């Protein structure tokens, strides 16, 4: 997972912790000190809040937007039920 957000955002931290708890590789891109870039990411991904969570396939290079923290919870529950 790629998690884009701010280190002061509780939902960003929850997302990181959840991925670590579930043993999901993740990269956190912290834009706490560069809000302009963060706003560009929000515009690009059409999302008003952080975190912006992306699923990435390291083999194919494909990236899919999951959404925010609540979307991540749903995504992981869906993955678990189809496994």
Protein Blocks (a to p, Z undefined) as FASTA:
>chain_A
ZZdddfklmklmmmmmmmmmnopacddddfklmmklmmmmmmmnopabdcddddddfkno
pacdfbimklmmmmmmmmmmmZZ
